[in-house]
Amino acid sequence: MSFKPPFPGIHSIVFALFDEHERLDRAAMRKQAQISVDLDVQGMAALGLATEVSKLSFTERCAVMEWMAEDVAGKKPLAFTIFGSSVAEQVELVKVAEKNGADWVILQPPMVGSFGAAEYIRFFGRIADTTSLPVAIQNAPAYMGRGLSAEDIRELTRRHPNISLIKGEGSVVEIERLIAVTEGRLPILNGRGGLELIDNFRAGCIGMILAPDTIDHALRAYNRYRAGDEAGAEAAYREVLPAITFIMQSIETLICYGKRIFGARAGIPIHDRGPALRPTEFGLKLVERYARELGPYSK
């Protein structure tokens, strides 16, 4: 099945799951993808910050694409984040994404140096021009230390029309401004673990891209909001907010504690690939409590 943009709804972006030898665990990755597909999320994704993409080799990134394509099997729109330090590396990975049936790709700024907006606009544009896939830009200056302003994004998408979505990682106030500057023509999916979930929809986000730790609760809130039950959506969000707040102190806490909450709920042992934030004894007690309160995965 071929899916077309703008890809609304709740998308699950998978964690990188490792075995005790710090190798990617194929069986655990398959089980993780199946959980989200069974929950009937609106989309699937891989190789973003939650997937610890910067710790994965080029070969491992290609393997994750192949595994996701196999596990999702065309049931949901499939996106891959493209991480790389040069135009050539990102173009090569876009071709791998195309080969594995991606419905869209998300370009990350290269994590080398720090440059002005004009340089990032040229960088993204050169990659976008090599593919017919819909392209999104991951704009996460708070997490990645580099990004574009709303005006820069408007100019980028004017020059390169197939850059047709934004993967945001900003506050709802920042997201609302981006929507206003682009006059609502650019579909935006926010992240940040689901913080300000309902207000993101009110601001005009078409959806969210979230790790699977609390995704069933986010999906429940989204479905209620979409059905017109705003009070029910707010209630569902309030139930999960303490866990989201604990998890989303930083990307490192997401990887350390969010992944462990997912593992506890999914019955998957969690192993770190160094360097990593190591859990404290108290932190593990919080993981146990939140996993118990969130309960087993269910629609």
Buried (B, 14 or more C-beta within 10 A) or exposed (E): EEBEBBBBBBBBBBBBBBBEEEEBBBEBBBBBBEBBBEBBBBBBBBBBBBBBBEBBEEEBBBBBBEBBBEBBEEEBBBBBBBBBEEBEBBBBBBEBBBEBBBBBBBBBBBBEEEEEBEEBBEBBBBBBEBBEBBBBBBBBBBBBEBBBBBEBBBBBBEEBEBBBBBBBBBBBEBBBBBBEBBEEEBBBBBBBBBBBBBBBBEBBBBBBBBBBBBBBBBBBBBBBBEEEBEEBBBEBBEBBBBBBEBBBEEBEBBBBBBBBBBBBBBEBBBBBBEEBBEBEEEBBEBBEBBBEEBEEBEE
